[in-house]
Amino acid sequence: MISSISSIHAFSPCFFRDPRFRLPESRLTASNSTLQSHSKHNNCFSNILPGRCSFNFTIRKVNDVNNRRMTSVVAAGPIFFPEYPIAGDVCAMAFSGCFALSILKVYEETARKGIFDQKLNRKLVHTTIGLAFMLCWPLFSSGHQGAFMAALIPGINIVKVLLVGLGILKDEAAVKSMSRDGDYRELIKGPLYYASTIALSSVIYWRTSPIAIAAICNLCAGDGLADIIGRRFGTKKIPYNKDKSFAGSIAMATAGFIVSVGYMHYFSMFGYVEESWQMIWGFLAVSIASALVESHPISTTFDDNLMVPLTSFLVLVGVRI
């Protein structure tokens, strides 16, 4: 037995594939004290096996798993005043709100001065605001309190959009930056769906769910880039919808997928999600499906700001990431 074991080199692929050297899954969820116990016994194995470093590799791998789990526990509090979660979330909400508002004010100023075409200015707002807001999610505490406090920011914007869209509040800069044709009544459609998607993603799914990542990234980056690229390079139109182009749909699927993977990596650094190939393939499926739905005439009828997030939800629920 000893001779057969020693015949397998520590660094050979056979060593990791051989079931005699594979730790059971229950061992991977063992406590750190158990891992230390295995580490002590490692010296005994080294007298028999030439592959002592392979056991060290296994121990390090299990420690990495436990460290990631510990990171998610440590990251439970808000960044500001972690000892006082409510005060910390209020500070996070103030910072996030000011950050998003400053970006919006910049685009309102560019719209007022006519620096960009109105449709381009609108899509720049569409692309950046939601993604910038999602960057601030790690500032909040985990759980319902942090999610609710974060959702108040797009919630306030929902109230503003409703007031302006119904004609109760006059805000020409907001109308120019968020409408297609300068009609204030447009705000109770696309912009309202946009803000509602971000608010609901925060409250219901929050930063631990790939559904929130996919819905916001495909709505913001995907749909935003589809219009920008499609208007400039979309000479080849899609047969079933002459208002959409192949260039725009390809740009939407590509941008939505890349940004989704980027935010997956971003949130994994804080321990909110665990990166996996299954999640990456799920994001790819969502981005392709969202691009197909956005290119269909049904999105023009019901507004793509509603159809794209709905598609993201249905696809990810179907693949069960």
Secondary structure per residue as TSV (DSSP state, phi and psi in degrees):
chain	resnum	aa	ss	phi	psi
A	1	M	-	360.0	-46.2
A	2	I	H	-64.0	-39.3
A	3	S	H	-66.4	-37.9
A	4	S	H	-67.9	-34.8
A	5	I	H	-69.5	-45.6
A	6	S	H	-68.5	-15.7
A	7	S	T	-74.3	-13.9
A	8	I	S	-95.8	118.7
A	9	H	-	-72.4	148.8
A	10	A	T	-62.7	-31.8
A	11	F	T	-100.7	3.0
A	12	S	S	-76.6	148.9
A	13	P	H	-57.8	-30.0
A	14	C	H	-61.3	-31.7
A	15	F	H	-61.2	-42.4
A	16	F	H	-81.7	-21.7
A	17	R	H	-88.1	-22.5
A	18	D	-	-68.4	123.3
A	19	P	G	-61.9	-18.9
A	20	R	G	-67.5	-21.9
A	21	F	G	-111.2	10.3
A	22	R	-	-97.6	124.2
A	23	L	-	-73.1	139.3
A	24	P	-	-66.2	158.5
A	25	E	H	-62.5	-32.5
A	26	S	H	-62.3	-29.3
A	27	R	H	-70.1	-29.6
A	28	L	H	-68.9	-22.2
A	29	T	T	-101.6	15.2
A	30	A	-	-70.3	161.4
A	31	S	-	-75.0	167.2
A	32	N	H	-64.8	-31.5
A	33	S	H	-65.0	-38.4
A	34	T	H	-66.0	-38.4
A	35	L	H	-63.6	-39.7
A	36	Q	H	-64.5	-35.1
A	37	S	H	-63.2	-42.7
A	38	H	H	-64.3	-35.2
A	39	S	H	-64.8	-36.5
A	40	K	H	-65.7	-41.7
A	41	H	H	-71.1	-10.9
A	42	N	H	-61.8	-32.3
A	43	N	H	-64.0	-35.2
A	44	C	H	-65.0	-42.3
A	45	F	H	-65.9	-31.1
A	46	S	H	-65.8	-22.7
A	47	N	H	-71.6	-24.4
A	48	I	H	-100.9	-42.7
A	49	L	-	-102.0	142.2
A	50	P	S	-79.0	-4.0
A	51	G	-	-102.8	43.4
A	52	R	H	-58.4	-39.5
A	53	C	H	-64.2	-25.6
A	54	S	H	-69.2	-38.2
A	55	F	H	-66.9	-36.8
A	56	N	H	-62.1	-38.3
A	57	F	H	-60.9	-41.9
A	58	T	H	-64.4	-43.3
A	59	I	H	-61.6	-43.5
A	60	R	H	-63.5	-38.1
A	61	K	H	-63.4	-43.5
A	62	V	H	-66.6	-38.6
A	63	N	H	-61.9	-37.8
A	64	D	H	-63.0	-40.6
A	65	V	H	-60.3	-47.0
A	66	N	H	-66.4	-35.0
A	67	N	H	-64.7	-38.1
A	68	R	H	-64.4	-38.6
A	69	R	H	-66.3	-38.5
A	70	M	H	-64.9	-35.1
A	71	T	H	-61.6	-41.0
A	72	S	H	-65.4	-29.8
A	73	V	H	-74.9	-42.8
A	74	V	H	-63.8	-34.3
A	75	A	T	-80.7	13.8
A	76	A	T	-73.0	-27.2
A	77	G	S	-90.2	165.3
A	78	P	-	-71.4	160.2
A	79	I	S	-69.2	-44.7
A	80	F	S	-84.3	129.7
A	81	F	-	48.7	64.0
A	82	P	T	-61.0	-22.4
A	83	E	T	-76.2	-19.8
A	84	Y	S	-126.2	87.7
A	85	P	H	-57.4	-39.6
A	86	I	H	-65.8	-47.5
A	87	A	H	-62.3	-38.8
A	88	G	H	-64.6	-41.3
A	89	D	H	-69.3	-34.7
A	90	V	H	-63.4	-44.1
A	91	C	H	-63.7	-41.5
A	92	A	H	-63.3	-39.7
A	93	M	H	-65.8	-41.4
A	94	A	H	-64.2	-43.6
A	95	F	H	-64.9	-47.4
A	96	S	H	-63.3	-41.6
A	97	G	H	-63.7	-43.0
A	98	C	H	-66.3	-37.8
A	99	F	H	-64.1	-48.5
A	100	A	H	-66.7	-39.7
A	101	L	H	-66.1	-37.3
A	102	S	H	-64.6	-39.1
A	103	I	H	-65.6	-42.6
A	104	L	H	-63.5	-39.9
A	105	K	H	-65.0	-35.5
A	106	V	H	-61.0	-45.4
A	107	Y	H	-72.0	-31.0
A	108	E	H	-65.1	-36.1
A	109	E	H	-70.6	-41.0
A	110	T	H	-66.0	-33.3
A	111	A	H	-69.7	-40.3
A	112	R	H	-65.5	-38.8
A	113	K	H	-86.6	-6.8
A	114	G	T	70.5	30.1
A	115	I	-	-66.2	-42.7
A	116	F	S	-110.7	158.1
A	117	D	-	-58.3	145.0
A	118	Q	H	-58.8	-40.4
A	119	K	H	-68.9	-37.8
A	120	L	H	-67.8	-41.4
A	121	N	H	-61.1	-41.1
A	122	R	H	-63.1	-42.1
A	123	K	H	-72.6	-28.9
A	124	L	H	-66.6	-40.4
A	125	V	H	-61.3	-46.0
A	126	H	H	-58.3	-40.0
A	127	T	H	-76.0	-39.7
A	128	T	H	-95.0	-34.4
A	129	I	H	-62.2	-50.6
A	130	G	H	-64.2	-41.4
A	131	L	H	-67.5	-38.3
A	132	A	H	-65.2	-39.8
A	133	F	H	-64.8	-40.3
A	134	M	H	-67.3	-25.9
A	135	L	H	-61.6	-26.9
A	136	C	T	-87.1	-4.5
A	137	W	G	-58.2	-37.7
A	138	P	G	-63.6	-12.9
A	139	L	G	-70.5	-22.5
A	140	F	S	-91.5	164.4
A	141	S	-	-77.6	160.2
A	142	S	S	-77.4	163.9
A	143	G	S	91.0	-172.0
A	144	H	H	-66.9	-36.0
A	145	Q	H	-62.9	-50.4
A	146	G	H	-62.3	-40.6
A	147	A	H	-63.4	-43.7
A	148	F	H	-66.7	-42.7
A	149	M	H	-64.0	-39.4
A	150	A	H	-66.7	-38.3
A	151	A	H	-68.8	-17.5
A	152	L	H	-64.1	-28.3
A	153	I	H	-66.7	-56.2
A	154	P	H	-66.9	-24.2
A	155	G	H	-63.5	-40.6
A	156	I	H	-63.6	-38.2
A	157	N	H	-66.7	-33.2
A	158	I	H	-61.1	-44.5
A	159	V	H	-61.7	-43.8
A	160	K	H	-63.2	-44.9
A	161	V	H	-60.9	-41.7
A	162	L	H	-63.6	-44.8
A	163	L	H	-63.7	-41.9
A	164	V	H	-72.0	-42.3
A	165	G	H	-66.0	-28.2
A	166	L	T	-89.3	-1.9
A	167	G	T	83.0	7.4
A	168	I	S	-75.7	-37.7
A	169	L	S	-117.2	134.8
A	170	K	-	-97.0	124.6
A	171	D	-	-153.2	87.9
A	172	E	H	-64.8	-35.8
A	173	A	H	-63.8	-42.0
A	174	A	H	-65.5	-39.1
A	175	V	H	-64.0	-43.2
A	176	K	H	-66.8	-35.6
A	177	S	H	-81.2	-19.2
A	178	M	H	-119.8	-7.0
A	179	S	-	-107.2	158.7
A	180	R	S	-78.0	-45.8
A	181	D	S	-119.5	14.8
A	182	G	S	80.7	13.7
A	183	D	-	-94.5	121.9
A	184	Y	G	-63.8	-24.0
A	185	R	G	-70.9	-16.3
A	186	E	G	-66.2	-22.1
A	187	L	G	-67.8	-22.6
A	188	I	G	-86.1	9.8
A	189	K	T	-114.3	-96.2
A	190	G	H	-56.4	-54.5
A	191	P	H	-61.0	-33.9
A	192	L	H	-68.5	-42.8
A	193	Y	H	-63.1	-39.1
A	194	Y	H	-61.0	-52.8
A	195	A	H	-65.5	-36.1
A	196	S	H	-66.7	-38.9
A	197	T	H	-60.6	-45.1
A	198	I	H	-67.7	-40.8
A	199	A	H	-65.2	-45.8
A	200	L	H	-68.1	-35.9
A	201	S	I	-62.9	-36.5
A	202	S	I	-68.6	-47.4
A	203	V	I	-71.9	-45.1
A	204	I	I	-85.4	-45.7
A	205	Y	I	-106.7	-38.2
A	206	W	G	61.4	-161.5
A	207	R	G	-88.1	-1.9
A	208	T	G	-95.6	0.7
A	209	S	-	-113.7	132.3
A	210	P	H	-66.6	-18.9
A	211	I	H	-65.0	-43.4
A	212	A	H	-62.8	-42.3
A	213	I	H	-62.0	-49.6
A	214	A	H	-66.2	-42.5
A	215	A	H	-62.1	-47.4
A	216	I	H	-73.8	-41.9
A	217	C	H	-66.6	-40.9
A	218	N	I	-73.3	-32.1
A	219	L	I	-69.6	-45.4
A	220	C	I	-82.4	-67.8
A	221	A	I	-69.4	-46.2
A	222	G	I	-65.1	-58.3
A	223	D	H	-66.6	-35.5
A	224	G	H	-65.4	-47.6
A	225	L	H	-69.2	-28.8
A	226	A	H	-59.5	-43.9
A	227	D	H	-72.5	-42.8
A	228	I	H	-64.1	-48.2
A	229	I	H	-71.6	-40.3
A	230	G	H	-61.5	-38.2
A	231	R	H	-69.5	-27.1
A	232	R	H	-97.5	-32.3
A	233	F	H	-125.9	8.1
A	234	G	-	-88.1	60.9
A	235	T	-	-78.1	-30.6
A	236	K	S	-90.4	108.1
A	237	K	E	-86.3	154.2
A	238	I	E	-78.0	132.6
A	239	P	T	-56.1	-38.8
A	240	Y	T	-87.6	-1.2
A	241	N	E	-156.3	102.4
A	242	K	E	-70.9	-11.5
A	243	D	E	-84.9	-8.1
A	244	K	E	-117.8	154.1
A	245	S	E	-124.9	160.3
A	246	F	H	-64.7	-38.7
A	247	A	H	-62.3	-42.1
A	248	G	H	-65.9	-42.1
A	249	S	H	-68.1	-40.3
A	250	I	H	-64.8	-41.3
A	251	A	H	-63.7	-37.6
A	252	M	H	-65.8	-48.9
A	253	A	H	-62.4	-40.9
A	254	T	H	-68.2	-48.9
A	255	A	H	-65.6	-43.4
A	256	G	H	-61.3	-40.4
A	257	F	H	-69.2	-48.8
A	258	I	H	-62.4	-44.3
A	259	V	H	-69.2	-35.2
A	260	S	H	-62.0	-45.2
A	261	V	H	-64.6	-38.5
A	262	G	H	-61.6	-42.9
A	263	Y	H	-72.6	-29.5
A	264	M	H	-59.9	-45.8
A	265	H	H	-66.1	-38.9
A	266	Y	H	-61.7	-48.5
A	267	F	H	-72.7	-27.2
A	268	S	H	-67.9	-27.1
A	269	M	T	-65.7	-24.9
A	270	F	T	-95.7	-2.3
A	271	G	T	84.3	13.9
A	272	Y	S	-79.6	-36.5
A	273	V	S	-132.1	160.9
A	274	E	-	-111.8	121.1
A	275	E	-	-61.5	140.2
A	276	S	-	-157.0	155.1
A	277	W	H	-66.5	-31.6
A	278	Q	H	-61.2	-42.2
A	279	M	H	-67.0	-38.6
A	280	I	H	-63.5	-44.9
A	281	W	H	-65.4	-34.3
A	282	G	H	-63.7	-41.7
A	283	F	H	-63.5	-38.5
A	284	L	H	-63.1	-44.1
A	285	A	H	-62.0	-41.2
A	286	V	H	-63.9	-44.7
A	287	S	H	-65.3	-41.1
A	288	I	H	-66.3	-45.2
A	289	A	H	-63.6	-40.6
A	290	S	H	-64.6	-39.5
A	291	A	H	-64.9	-39.2
A	292	L	H	-66.9	-42.6
A	293	V	H	-67.3	-41.5
A	294	E	H	-63.1	-32.2
A	295	S	H	-79.7	-12.6
A	296	H	S	-80.9	146.6
A	297	P	H	-58.3	-21.5
A	298	I	H	-62.0	-29.7
A	299	S	H	-70.6	-29.8
A	300	T	H	-70.3	-35.9
A	301	T	H	-70.3	-45.9
A	302	F	H	-102.9	-0.3
A	303	D	-	80.4	126.4
A	304	D	H	-68.4	-21.1
A	305	N	H	-67.4	-17.1
A	306	L	H	-97.4	-41.0
A	307	M	H	-73.7	-36.6
A	308	V	H	-65.7	-49.8
A	309	P	H	-62.3	-36.5
A	310	L	H	-64.1	-40.1
A	311	T	H	-63.6	-42.7
A	312	S	H	-58.8	-43.5
A	313	F	H	-63.9	-48.4
A	314	L	H	-65.5	-39.7
A	315	V	H	-68.2	-46.5
A	316	L	H	-69.0	-33.5
A	317	V	H	-65.2	-37.0
A	318	G	H	-68.1	-40.6
A	319	V	H	-84.3	-12.5
A	320	R	T	55.4	60.6
A	321	I	-	-73.1	360.0
